[in-house]
Amino acid sequence: MVMNEERKRLLNDFETRVRHLVYVNEQQRSEIIKLKDLLDSEKEEKKNLLQEIESLRNSYINFQTAAAISANGSELKKAKLRLSKLVREIDECIALLNE
């Protein structure tokens, strides 16, 4: 009788631990799904930002060409300084995206 009670207690203890492991497993699976979704969303945002950077580079090239054609010396120097600043900012954004 004593052995039977001991076995029941051990069995109950074992079942409790298994249930806890199943619970922890489900929690981990849920967390993995959330992290995968977050990763996908971050990848999409990076893709969009890279497209925006490319668009800005194209606009910069077009603006630079237009400025070279139509600007006088003083305006051209100011435009070049502004564009150089813009290119540096774009390069910094690209560096941050690549980290």
C-alpha positions as CSV (number, residue, x, y, z in Angstrom):
1,M,0.0,0.0,0.0
2,V,2.8,2.4,0.9
3,M,4.6,1.7,-2.4
4,N,1.4,2.3,-4.3
5,E,0.9,5.7,-2.7
6,E,4.5,6.6,-3.4
7,R,4.1,5.6,-7.0
8,K,1.0,7.7,-7.3
9,R,2.8,10.7,-5.8
10,L,5.7,10.2,-8.2
11,L,3.3,9.9,-11.1
12,N,1.5,13.0,-10.2
13,D,4.8,14.9,-9.8
14,F,5.9,13.6,-13.2
15,E,2.6,14.7,-14.8
16,T,2.9,18.1,-13.3
17,R,6.4,18.6,-14.6
18,V,5.4,17.4,-18.1
19,R,2.5,19.8,-18.1
20,H,4.8,22.6,-17.1
21,L,7.3,21.6,-19.9
22,V,4.4,21.6,-22.4
23,Y,3.3,25.0,-21.2
24,V,6.9,26.4,-21.5
25,N,7.2,24.9,-24.9
26,E,4.0,26.6,-26.1
27,Q,5.2,29.9,-24.7
28,Q,8.5,29.6,-26.5
29,R,6.8,28.7,-29.8
30,S,4.6,31.8,-29.4
31,E,7.6,34.0,-28.8
32,I,9.4,32.5,-31.8
33,I,6.4,33.3,-34.0
34,K,6.3,36.9,-32.7
35,L,10.0,37.3,-33.3
36,K,9.7,36.0,-36.8
37,D,6.9,38.4,-37.5
38,L,9.0,41.3,-36.1
39,L,12.0,40.2,-38.2
40,D,9.8,40.1,-41.4
41,S,8.5,43.6,-40.7
42,E,12.0,44.9,-40.0
43,K,13.2,43.4,-43.3
44,E,10.3,45.0,-45.2
45,E,11.1,48.4,-43.5
46,K,14.8,48.1,-44.5
47,K,13.8,47.3,-48.1
48,N,11.5,50.3,-48.2
49,L,14.3,52.6,-46.8
50,L,16.8,51.3,-49.3
51,Q,14.3,52.1,-52.1
52,E,13.8,55.6,-50.7
53,I,17.6,56.1,-50.5
54,E,17.9,55.0,-54.1
55,S,15.1,57.4,-55.1
56,L,16.8,60.3,-53.2
57,R,20.1,59.5,-54.9
58,N,18.4,59.7,-58.3
59,S,16.8,63.0,-57.3
60,Y,20.2,64.2,-56.1
61,I,21.8,63.4,-59.4
62,N,19.0,65.1,-61.4
63,F,19.3,68.1,-59.1
64,Q,23.0,68.2,-59.5
65,T,22.7,68.1,-63.2
66,A,20.1,70.8,-63.3
67,A,22.2,73.0,-61.0
68,A,25.3,72.6,-63.1
69,I,23.4,73.7,-66.1
70,S,21.5,76.7,-64.7
71,A,23.2,78.1,-61.6
72,N,25.7,80.9,-61.4
73,G,28.9,80.5,-59.4
74,S,27.6,81.6,-56.0
75,E,24.4,79.6,-56.2
76,L,26.2,76.6,-57.5
77,K,28.6,76.6,-54.6
78,K,25.7,76.8,-52.1
79,A,23.9,74.0,-54.0
80,K,26.9,71.8,-53.9
81,L,27.3,72.3,-50.2
82,R,23.7,71.4,-49.6
83,L,23.9,68.4,-51.8
84,S,27.1,67.2,-50.2
85,K,25.4,67.4,-46.8
86,L,22.5,65.4,-48.1
87,V,24.8,62.7,-49.5
88,R,26.6,62.5,-46.2
89,E,23.2,62.0,-44.4
90,I,22.2,59.3,-47.0
91,D,25.5,57.6,-46.4
92,E,25.0,57.6,-42.7
93,C,21.5,56.1,-43.2
94,I,22.9,53.4,-45.3
95,A,25.6,52.6,-42.7
96,L,22.9,52.4,-40.0
97,L,20.8,50.0,-42.2
98,N,23.8,47.8,-42.8
99,E,24.5,47.3,-39.1
